Structures are given as structure tokens and as C-alpha cells.
Amino acid sequence: MLEEELVQLVNKVTSEKCEKQHIEIKKAAGGTPLKLYDTLSSFSNQRGGGTIVFGIDEDAGFTVTGVYDAQDLQKKVMEQSLQMEPVVRPLFTVAKIKESFVVSAEISECDIYDKPCFYKGTGRLRGSYIRVGDSDQPMTEYEIYSYEVFKRRIHDELRIDDRATYENLPKDNVTEYLIKLRRQKQNLVNLEDGRLLESQGICQNYVPTLAGLMLLGEYPQEFFPQLGVTAMVVQGKEIGELGDDGERFVDNKRIEGTIPQMLEGTLAFVRRNMKVKTIITEEGVRSDKPEYPIKAVREIILNALIHRDYSVHTDRSPIRLVMYEDRLELENPGGLYGRITVDDLGKVSADTRNPYLAGALEIMIDTENRFSGIPTIEAELKKAGMPAPVFIDRRGVFKVIFYKKAAAQSKDVDLEQEIRNYCITPRSREELAERFGFHAPTYFIKTYVSPMLEAGKIKMTIPDKPKSKFQKYYS
């Protein structure tokens, strides 16, 4: 970062009087903070990294106190950085504000194959941190495991339950699957049944895997009781709101079975509980307009069933679908897998958490395993006149939200005016997203702020650098 950018950052911090997801403040007037390991770890493990700013006293109301010695501070910070695994390489900047010097240390995000970055003095399990808001939080065992799964290519879908036997796979299910498989993969025609099932991850020595049970099993939940879908329709816009007769749920169902059965069962639940508008044209042609496009709903349910985490860390957590007055939410255990980010969805080839499940379902049913699922969802919502889907990825959970057309339209009108009112004072991306209850700043800017910029209703403080981390928006 340039000196003038550091000055801008310090002015921003002292004005807003708070730390951020990517900004940590340290005093350092009397010496280098002794334990920076938590922040070095959390920023290294965070998408986009982060910046530590030395020379601001949070306890004194975020006033600039300066650092004791800029040169020695950089040396001491580097010494602590060398105690991390992998070693952290901060990029330092020094700037003078009035009569004091402030120092910034930019911490780059680690490559995913090096994560989690941790303090060697306490080890991987106790020394790995993640940034949550303005604080450094210890990583959970599952968060650490999720990196190991990707790096070591562990396939939890292939694990075995000792109670399961080949008899738990109905013969008709296996026969039908093998017929479809041989029809679509001619090179496998001559393989013996057992060898063929093993090559596709269905069995190991005629013992069914988790994938085999979830695809072809008689009743998979006999062995994995929570690997299902909980679906509910609630009153109002939040869980807990009551209807006229004091009821909390309009409908509530637990959906079990194989993945194809749960897909159809969950789709049937949504169909049963959403309104359908019937339109008759002047020519007498009738067409039905559902609240949510069925093809898009099918895609998010199928994606959740295929790509959820099936490890022992999450197999007690079902997929959850909730239909509110103004939206539909689908949440599945296991955040985004591997290198992909929310911004990449539908644009690049994604790492596949469960390749055997995905491959088998391509044989069994019509799936979108060629990276067209997300574009299909977006296209269907756009065709229905609905806003783009909201994707949220945080701490081991991935959520998709569809907003209803009417609710979204009225919400957009009100929200636009609220944004203009809030931006009388220039606001950052993070401030805007947090103020209006959106967990993903990128989605909020793209969906709501960018159209207002194009219409000239708000402006950027740094128009020549639209992607600047110091960018703000004002009306």
C-alpha cells in the first residue's frame, strides 16, 4: 500500500472508530504487541487477507498515538511471523500523521494448499484462527478438517458403516443402476458386477459405502439418521412469528430416503406450499405461474444433496429448507469446497467434494454437473422477473435465498430510498451490506448499488478506482 493510502485508511478507522473484517488495530506506543499470532493466522486463512495497523489506541477512542519505533516494530513483527506455519511475509508501509508515525502490515491470504496457517508454538489444532467480524476466533476441528479433506482428497462419501451389508441395497435398485451405467459407459460393459460397483464408489468388497446407501439403499437413514431434509413453512418473515390461531408452522415435514427420493419429496413439498397464479390469455390459453420457478428450485435442492458435507463432523445435521412469507431459504452443512468463492459460482469449474455421488447421479437422473447449474438458476429467476439468488458461505454452512417477485419489488423501492438516505454520509461496501442485513457485500453492491450508480442516484468517492478497498458511496 502507498503512504497516502495508509493515511486514508487511518483517517477512515479514526472516523468510524471500529475494526473490520480485514482491519486490525494495535496501539504499539510502548512496544510491539507480544502476541500477534492469532491475527497473523486469521488474516492468512481469510479470503483476501487483511491489514494490521499499528499506532492507533482503541481504548483512547481510536486516536493516533504513533508507534514507539517504526524500524524496530517491523523487525519484531517479522520475528513473530517467522513462528507461523507456513511463514507469514507481511508487507509493511510507514506513514507520518502530524508528528506520529503509523505502520501497516498487510497479510496476504495463504494458498489453500498451505491452510490453515497456524502458530507453531501451540500447533495446528490450537493455533489456527479465523476472522469473524472484528475478532480472531479459534478454528473449529471441522474447519481445520475441511482444509485437510481438500488437500489430501479424502472422499467421505466412500466411508463405511460397519452395520451395513450388501442386502441393504435392494436388488432391483442395483440392477437398474448397472443397466443405465453400462448403457452410458460402453467401456465398462464387460466388467463383473462387483468390480463395476466398486469402481463407481457404490461398494467396497460388497459392503455398501455411504454413497451406495444414499443412492441405492433401502433406507439410508437406518445408518445415517440425520442425512435427510427438514422442510417447513413458517408464518411471516422470521421463524417464531405466529399466525392468527397461534400456529408457528403452516407445514413441517421430515423428508428421508435416497437422494433421488429426497429430491422428489422436497420438490413436492415446495410445490404443495407455494401459490400458483393462473393466467388465461385473450386466446383462451391457460398458463400457471408459480411463486418460484420449479427448475431453479430443483437445482438448488439437487446441488445441496450432491455437494453437502457427508463427513462425521456434519452427518448429524440435515439439509434445511424454510419457506417464509417473502422468500425461500435452503441451507446445507458444509461451506463451499476447495478454491471456489461465492463470486466464482457458475463462472469457473468448481472442485467437487463428492465426485462419486455426482458421477452416479449423472447416470441415474438428469443433473447439471457441467458447471451450468448456477447459470440455470439465475436464468430461471430472471425469466420469472425475480431478483438474482443470494449465496451465503460462512463457517461450514452454505445458504441459498430466493426472494419472491412482489416482495422483492416493494423491497427494492424502499431499499433504494434507504440507501440514498444512509449515503448522505459516504459509506463503504461493508458498511452498506451490514446496515441492510446482507452477509455478502459483493452481492449487495452488484444487485442494489451498481444500478443506482448507473442511474446517477449515488456516486463513488474514488470513481477512477472503482475496486479500491477505500471506495465509498454517497448520494
N, C-alpha and C positions, 0 to 999 in steps of 0.2 A: 504494500500500500504506500502511496505517496504521502509526504508530510502533510500536505493540505487536506488529504483525505482523512488522516488521523485527527487533525484539528476538527474537521467536520464531525467525525464520529464522537469525539469528546464533547463537543457542543450539543450534539444530539442526546448523549447519555445524561449530561448535566441538566439539560432542559426537561427530559422526560422522567428523570430520576428513577430509573429502573434498569435492571439487567434484562437480557433477552435470551432467546433460544440459542443464538450464535454469539452472544456477547457476555463476557465475564469481567467483573470489575475487581481490582485489587488495590489496596492502599499503597504499600511499599514505600512509605515515607521514612520508616525507621529501619528498613532492611528488606531483603527478598522474602516473600512468604515461604514458609518452610515446607508446606505440603501442597504442591500443585498437581499431584499425581491424579487426583480424581478428575480435575478439569482437563488435563492433558489426555486422559483416557477417553472421557466422554466426547470431547471435540473430535478426537481421532476416529471414533466409532460412528460419528454423526454424519449424515449426508451433507456435504458442503463444508465440513469442518467448523471452525469458529475462531474467535479472536479474544485474547486476554488483554485487557487494558490496565496498565499499572500507572498509579499516580492519582487515583480518584478515591476519595474517602466516602464510602457509602453511609457510614454511621454519622457523618457530619453533613448529611443532606446532599450527597453526591457533589461535593465541592472538590476542585482541583487542588491537591496538596503537593503534587510532584513526587518524583522518586528520589531516594537518597543518593543514588549514583547510577546513572544510566548504563555505563560500561560494565560495572560490577554486576548489576542486576541481570544483564543479558548473559553474562558468564554463569551466574548461579542458576538461572532458568535452564540454560543448556545442560548443566550438570544434572538437574532433575530429569530432563528429557532423555538423557542417556540411560536412565534407570527404567525406562519403559521398554516393553516388548510388543511390537518392533520399536526401535528407537524413533523418537519424535524429532523432527527437524523444524523448529519454529523459524518463521521469517519475521525479523524484528524491524521496527520503524521507530525513530525517535523524533519528537517534535517539541518545540518550545511554545508554551502558552503563558503569556505575561512573563513572569520571572521563574516559572517552574518548567521542568522537563517531564513529559509523559512518554511512556514506552508501550508499544503494542507488540504482541507476539501472535502472529497468525499461525494457526494449527491446521494443517491440511488433513482431509479425510484419508484414512488408510485405504489401501486396496482391499477388496473384500476377502482376498485370499490371506491377508495378514490379520484380519479381525478375529476376535476382539483384541484391541490394543489394551494392555494391562500393565500395572506396576509390578515389576519383578519381585519386589520385596514382600508382597502378600500373595502372589500367584494369580493364576487365571481366574479361579472361582471367586476370590475375594477382592481382586484388584481390577476388575473390569467394570466400567461405568458407562452409563448412557445419559444423555442430556434430556431432561424433562422440564420444559419451560425455562426457568432461570436457575434450575438446580441440577446438581450431578447426583444421579441415583444409581445404586449398585445394580448391575445387570442380574436378572433372574437366571436360575440354572437353565431354564428353557431358552432364554435369549442367547446365552453362550452356546448352547447345544445347536441352535438354528444355524450358526456360522459353521460349526463342525460338520453338520449334515451336508451343507453345500460343498465345503472344501473336500470332504472325504467321500462324497457321493454316496451317502448312506440312503438306502431305499426302505423307509419304514413300512411301505406298502407290502413288502415281502416278508415281514416278520410273521412268526408262527405262534398260535395259541396251542399249548400242549393238549388241551381238551378236544380240539377239532380233529376230525378224521375225514377220510375221503367220502364216507357215507353222508357227510353234511352237505355235499354237493349233489343235488338231485340229478339222476342220470339224464333226464330229458334236457335239463339246462346245459349240461356238459356237451351232449350230443349236438344240440342246436348250435352252440358256440363253435364247436370243431368244424361243423359243416360250413358255417359262414367264414371261418378262418381259412380253411383250405380253398374255398372258392375265391377268396380275395388275395391269398398269398400262395401262388402256384408252386413256388419253390419249397413249400413245406408239405406238399401233398403226401409224400412218401414217408414222412416221419411217423413213428409209432405214437399212439395217443399220449402215453405218459411223458415221453420226451417232448412232445409238442406242447403239452400243458406246462411243463417245467420251463420251456424256452420262453413262454409268454407270461411267466410270473404267477400262474394260477396255482401251481402246486410245487412242492419240493419233496421228492421221493413219495409221491402220492399223499402227502399231507398238505391240505389247503393253506395257502397264505392268507393274510388279511385281504389282499386284493382279490384272491379267488373267492373268499366268502362274501365280500362286498359286491362282487359281480354276479356270482352264480349260486351263492349259498341258499339253503332252505330258509334260514332265519339268522342273518348275521348278528343281530343284537343278542343272541344267546351267548355270544362270546365277547361282544363289544357293545354293552347296553346303551351307551350314550352316543354311539355313532349313528345318529338319526337327525331329524329335523324337528324343531319345535316351531309351530306356526300359530300366530294369534292375531286377532283383530281387536283393537282396543278403542275405547271411547276417546274422542278428542285428539289432541296433538301430542300428548305425552302419556306415558304409562302411569296409571294412578288416577286419571280423571274418570269420573263416574257418569253413567248415563242417568236418564230420568228416573229409573227404578233402582238406582244404586249399583247397577252392574258395572264391573270393570272390563270384562271381556265380552265382545259380541260373539266371538268364536275362538276356540282354543283347541288345538289338536297336536298330538304327537305322531309323527309320520316315520314309519320304520320300513325295513325290507332291504332289498338290494338297491344299488344305485339307480338302475332303471326304474324300479318300483317307486323309490323315493322321489325321483324326478317327476313322474306322472302324478303321484299323490300330492306333491307340493303344488304343482301346476293346477290340479283340480281344486285345491284349497283356495288358491288365488282367484280362479275363475268363479268359484262359488260366492266369494265375498266382495267382488268388485262390481260396480254398477256398469251396465251396458246401455248406451244410448242408441235407440233405433231411429234411423233416418230413412224416409221414403222420398224419393225424387219425384219430380213432376211426371216422369215417365212411369212411375209406379214401381221403380226398382228399390228394393229394401236393402239397407246395409247397416250392420251393427258396429258401433264404435265403443270399444271397451275403455275403461279408465286408464289402463296400462296396456301397451302393445304386447300381446302374448309372446311373440317371438323374442322380444327383448327380455321378458320375464323368464322365459325358458333358458335363455343364455346365461343369465346370472345364477340361476339355480344350478344348472349343469356345471358352470365354472366352479361354484362353491363345492359341489360334490366331488369334482375331479381334483381340484387344487388345494383343498383344505389340508391341514397337517394331520397325519394319521399316526404320529408318534405317541409314545406312552405319556408324554408331557401334556397332550391335548385330547387324548381319546376319551376323556370324561366330560368333554364339552361338545354339545350338539351344535349344528348349524341353527341359527335363529332367524326366523322371518317374522316381521311385525308390520301389519297394515294399520297406519294411522289415518286420521281424517284427511290429512293433506299430503301423505307420502307413503311410500313402501320402502322398508329397510331390510336388507339381507346381510347378516354378519356371520362370518365363518372363522373358526380357530386357525391361527397361523397367518402371519402377515405375508407380504409379498416375498417371494422366494428368490434368492440369488441376487443378481446385479440389477434387476429391473426396478424402476421407480414408478410412482403414480403418473408422472409426466410422460413416461415411456409407453404406457399401456396402449396397445393397439398400433404402435408405431414401429416397434422393433421386435425381433424374435426373443421370446422370453425363455428363461431357464425353466424347465419343467420339474416340479417337485415329485410328481408321481407318474413317471413315464409309462409304467406298465398299465396302470389304470387308464391313462389317456389313450394308449395304443389299443387296448382291448375294447374300449367304448367306441372307438372309430369303427371297429368291426361289428359291434353289436347294435349301435344306434347311430343316428345322424348327428355327428358332433362337429364343432368348429375348432379343430386342433391345428389349424394352419395360420394362427395369429389373425383371424378375421372375426373372432367373437366380439371383441370390443368395438370395432368399427360397425358391426351389425347392430349392436345395442344402440350406439349413437345414432346410426341412420334411422332405426325404427322409431326412436324417441323424436327425432327431428321431423320425420314424416307425420307423426301424430301431433305435431305442434307443441311438444313438451320440451322443457329445458334439458340440457345435457346431464348425464348421470353424474353424481358426486361420488368420487372414490376416496376413501379414507384408509390409510395404513398406519397403524400405531401399536407398538408394544405387543406383538403377537396376535393381533386381530385385524381382519380386513373387512371393510364395510362398503356396501353399495347402496345409494339412495336414489330413488326415482320420485320426483315431485309431480303431483297431479297438475294438469294443464291449467285449470281455473285457479287453483291455489297459487301456482307459480306466477300467473299473470298479475293477479292482485298484489302478490308479494313483491314482484318486480317494480310496480309503480310506486308502492310505498317505500321500498328499499332505496330506489333511486333518489327520492327526495331526502331520505335519511342520510344517505351517503353525502349528498351535497351539503346538508346542514353540518355533518360531522367534519367535512373537509374545509370548512371556513378556516380552520387551523390546519396547516399541511400535515398529512398523515402518511405513515409508511404502510407497506403491504401488510406487514404483520399486525400493525395496529388496526387496520381496516378489517382484516379477517377475524381477529379476536373480538372486535367490537360488535360484529354482526353474527357471531356464533358459527363461523366456518372454520373447520380444522385444517383446511388446505388452502393457504394463501394463493397458490398458483391457480386453482380452480376459481376462486372468488374474483381475482383480477381478470382472468380470461372471460368469465361469464358476465360479470356485472360492471367492472371498472373500465375495461377496454372499450365496450360500446359507448360509454359515456365520454371517454376520451375522443373517440372518433366523431361524436356528435358535438364536441366542443363544450360539454357541460362541466367538465373538470379538466385540469391541466396538470402537467408534470413540473416539478421544481427543477429537474435536470433533463430537459427534453432531448438534448443531444446525446445523452447516455441513458436510454430507456431502461436498460437492465442493471443500472448501478445499484449497489447494495444500499446507497444513501438516498435512493429515489423516494420522493414523497408526492402526494397528490393533493391538489387544493381546488376549491370552487371559486 
